[in-house]
């Protein structure tokens, strides 16, 4: 059924349709609308789920870890400082091989205090063993959340579904909300591989001495390597039922492109229009939207960029001392290419600052006109007047 939903409520509808059994969260802007809607579903009987109110995001993750270990389908959501507070337990969830799904609404970290869009919060958790999937619009948010449950339960690793603060979380647009019987065809009831069973007691998550610990970490590494092929299988299953799929990468106008812009999230929508406008003037430009960041699809990236001369990566994040995080990962993926394209890394749009069509055009022409990037990371859209004093 077609509905007009904000991005946050697209997540809520997907969680309802997935028949999640335990939900726990602590409110933090801009995640709050997700959990408000789910709390209403639990209260009015639209969801047969236990909603656990807690005193912090750390406790929210602890609650769904316990519930998942008990063998039920679980969900939580957070943003920014809430995600940072969860950091310890993110490692625990992946180390315990628990298929938890979490919506993460990208928001800047303080100080200064800022509630707007910034990818640094989720990307700073990139080494915790969570699969990370970035979404462009509300339909993709709903569909990806449903796919996330099936993927997590197939791989036995937690999945983070990432959406932009306000540009997506609080913006309304038409969304096709599927019927429950359709979702049931795609997503069967959760059958845990390992769970707490009082009739068959065993110890879980005990001390791991040196002669076991490394093998445990290797199993997570192998599971991450299997995630790319498993995600494609899950999307194919989803496509058979709903007629939609997104891919790990979305290439647009790239067949003959000499310069390819790379973006993630809602920025990709603006880039798409800019690419169309530039194409009308004869510019050979394309776009690649990255959906999956962890595991990072190195081979797919390398193949997709093999014929490009230059790459312009738009990062709405910063790893201080290194630069844009997507740009660094892309350089790593390309270093074996015989004809490695020149990678220009641009940092912009932090803290919710708009990334406008005009800015993207300027990024494109700067990339086209310069032989090599002037810096490792080019900060774009800075007001240098603020630094005079």
N, C-alpha and C positions, 0 to 999 in steps of 0.2 A: 504494500500500500504506500502510495506517495504521500509524504508528509514534509512540512517545512520545519526543520529542526536546527538548533544550534549544534555546533560540533560536539560540545560536551554531552548533549542528550543523545547524539548518535552513538556515543560510547555506552551510555546507560541502556539504550534499547538493545544493543548487541549483547550486553551482559544479561539482560532479562531473557533474551531469546536463547542464550547459551545455557540457560537453566543452572546458573551458578548457585552453589549451595551455601557458601560462607563468604561474606563480604565484611571487610574491616577497613576503616580509614579515619584520618584526622583531617578536619577541614583546613584548607589553605588555598587562597586565591592564586591562580584562576582554575583550580581543580574542583572547587566546591560544588558547582552545579552538577557535576557527574554524580557525586554521592548523594546530593539532595534528592535527585530523581530516583536513584536506586533505593534510598530510604523510604520514599513514598511507595514504590513498587512493593517493598517488603511489608509496609504497614497496611496497604489496601488489598493485599492478597494477590497482586499480579505476579509476584515472585515468591516461591516457596523457599526462602533462604533465611539464614541467620545473619542479622546485621549486628556486628560487634562495635560498640562505641568505645574508643580508647582515649588515652590522655596524650598520645604523641604518635608521630609517624613511625618511630622505632617500634612502638607497641603494635601498631597496625600491621607492620610486616611480620612481627613475631606471631601475631594471631593467625595470619594466613599461612605462615610456615607450619604452625601446629596443625591447622585444619587440613592442609594439603598432605601432611605426613599421616593424618588419620584416614586419608583416602577419599576426600571430597573435592569437587571443583571449586576453585577460589579466585577471588579478584580483589584488587585494591587500586588506589589511584593517588597521585601526589604531584607536587611541583617543587622546583627550586630548593629552598632550605629544608623542606620536608624530605625530599629525595636525599639530600646530603645527610640528614639525620638517620636515614635508613642504611647508610653505606655499609656498616658492619654486617647487617643482616642480609644485604644483597649477596654478599659472598656466601653466607650460610645457605641461602635458598638455592643457589646454583651448585654449591658443593654437595648439598643433600640431594641433588638431582630432582627438584620439585617443580612440577609444571604450573607454576603460578603465573597469572597474567596480570599486568599492571599497566594502567594508562598513565602516561607521564606528560603533563602539559608544560611545554618548554617555557621557563620563566627565568629572568635574570637573577643572579646571586648578589647579595649586598656585601659591604656598603658600596655606593649609596643605595638606599632602599629603592627598589624598582620592581613593579609587578608585571612588567611587560615582556615581550618575546625575546628569548636569547637561548641558543642551543647548548650553552656551556654546562648547564646543570646535568642534562642527560649524557653528554659526551664525556664529562668528567667521571662517569661510572662505566666507561667502556671496557675496563679490564676486570669487571666483577663476574663475568661469565653469563651475563644476560644477553639473549638475542634482542637486537634493537631494530624496530621497523618504523620509518618516518612516513607521515601521511600528508597528502596535499589538499584534500577537501573532505567534506563531511561524509560523503558516500564511501570514500576510501577508508575513513576512520571506522565506520560501522563494519564494513566488509573485512578489514584487517583485524579488527578485534575478534570477530568470529573465527577467522583463520588462525589467529594467535592461539586460541584454545586447542585447536586440532594439532597445530604444530608443536606446541609445548608438550602435549600429552604423547605425541609420537616420538619426540626426541628426549623427553624427560629433562628439559631445561626451562627455566623461566623466560618469559617474553615481555618486553617493554614496548607498548604501542605509544608512539610519540606524536604529539600534535602541538601546533603553535598556539601560544597564549593569545587570546582575543582575536587575532586575525582569523582563527579557526574555531577556538573553543567557544567564543561568544558571538559568532556570526551565524545568522540563519540562512539556510539554503535548502532547496528541495532534496530529499533523500528517499530512496526506495527502501522502505522497511519491510523485510520479507515476512511471510506468514510462518507461524510456529512449525507447522508440518514440513515446510520446505527446509527450515533450519535443522529439524530433526533428521532429515535424510542426509544432510551434510555432516552434522556433528552428533555422533552417538553419545550415550551416557558414558561418563568417565569410568574407566576400568583401570585402577592403579596397578602398576607392576609390583611395587613394594609399598606397604602401608602398615600402620599399627593395627594389629589384629589380636584381640584379647583371647581368642580361642587358639591362636598359634603364636604365643609370645616369643619375642626376640629383641635383641638390643639394636638400636639404630643410632648412628652418628656418634660413635664412641671415639675414644682416643685412637689416633692413627700414628703408629711409630714410623720411623724412617723407611722401613722395608715394605710399607704399604702406601704411605702418603703420596709418593710420586706417581704410582700407578692410578690412584684415584684422580689426580689432576690430569693425567694422560687420557683418562676416559672422558673427561669433560672436553678436552681438546679434540678428541676424535668425534664426539657428538657434535661439536661446532662445525667440524669439517663436513659432516653429513647433513647439516642443516640446509645448505643451499639446495641440494637435490630434493630433500624432503619438502622444503617450502614450495618448490615448483610442482611437486605432486599434490600438495594441499591446494594450491591455487587452481590446478587443473580440475580437481574434485569440485571446488567451489564454482568454477566456470560451467561445469556440466549441469549444475543445479540452478545457478543464478545468471549465467551469461556474462559475467564480469571477471576480469583479472587485471593485474597491475604490473607484474614482473618484479624482479629484483632491481633491474634498471629499466627506465623508460626512455628510449631514444626517440628524439623528435627532429626530423629534417637533418639527419646526420649522414646520409648516404654519400653526399659529395661535399660535406662541410669541411672547410679548412680550419675554422676556429669553432670549438665546441665549448659552450657554457655549461658548467656543472652546478647544480643547486639541489636543495632538499626542502621538503615542506612546502608551505604556501608560496615561497619565493619562486618555485618552479612555475606556478601559474602565470606570474607576471613575466617571467623569462620567456614563456611560450608565446605570449602575445608579441613581445619584442622581436623574437626570432621571425615570426610571420611578417612583421612590419619591415624588418631589415631585408628579408628575402624579396619583398616586393621592389626593393631598390637595387637588387642584384648581388647583395652580400651573401657569401657562402658561409653561413653560420648555422649551427645546430645546437640542440640542448640535450643533455642527459640528466634526468632526475634520478637521484640515488634514493631507493626505498630502504634497502637493507644496509645498515652500517656495521652491525655485528651479527654473524661473522662478516668481515669485509670481503666483498666479492672480487678479489684481485684479478682472477683470470677473466671474468666477464668485463671488468673495467679495462684491462689491458687490450682485449680483443676489440672492444667498442671504440677505443681511442687510437687504434693502430694506424689509421690513415690521416689523422688530424695533424696539422702543423703546429697549432697552438691550442692551449686549454686555458680557459678563464674560470677559476673556481671561486664561487661566492660563498664565503663562510660567515654565518651569523654566530660566531663563537670565537674564542681565543684561548690557546694554551700558552700562557705567558712564558717567554723564553724560547718558544718554538714558532708559534704563529697559528694560522688557521688549521683546524684539525682535519677537515676533509682534504685540504690541499696536501698536507703531509702524508696522509694515507694513500692518496692518488699517486704522488711521486714514488712512494714505496712500491706500489703496484706496477709502475711503468719502468722501473730502473733496468729491467732485463730486455726491454724492447730495443731492437736494433736501431730503429729510427724514432727514438723517444721524442715526442712533441715537447715543446717548451711550455712549462706550467707557470701560469701567472696566478698567484694567490691573492684574493681580495677579502679583507675583513670589513664588514659593514652591517648595518641593521641591528647593532647590539642594543639591548634595553628597549626594544620595541620601535626603534627609529625606522621610518618607512624606507623600503627599498623600491624606488619608483622606476617606471619605464625609462625615464630620462637617465637615471643613474646607470641602469643596465646598458643602455646604449653607449654611455660614456665609457663604461668598463669594456665593452666590446671594441670600440674604436681605439682605446688606449692599448689594448692587447694587440690589435691589428697593426698599429703604427710603430710600436716598440719592438726591437729585435729581441731583447732579453728584459725580464722584469728588473726594475730599478732596485727592488728590495725583495727579500724572502717573502714578506707579507706586506701588501700595500693596503694601508688603511684608507677607506674610501668614504667620503662624506664627513670628514672631521672639520669642525669649526676651529681653525687654528688661532682665531682671535682670542679664544679663551686662554691661550698659553702665553700671551704677551707679558703678563705680569707674573 
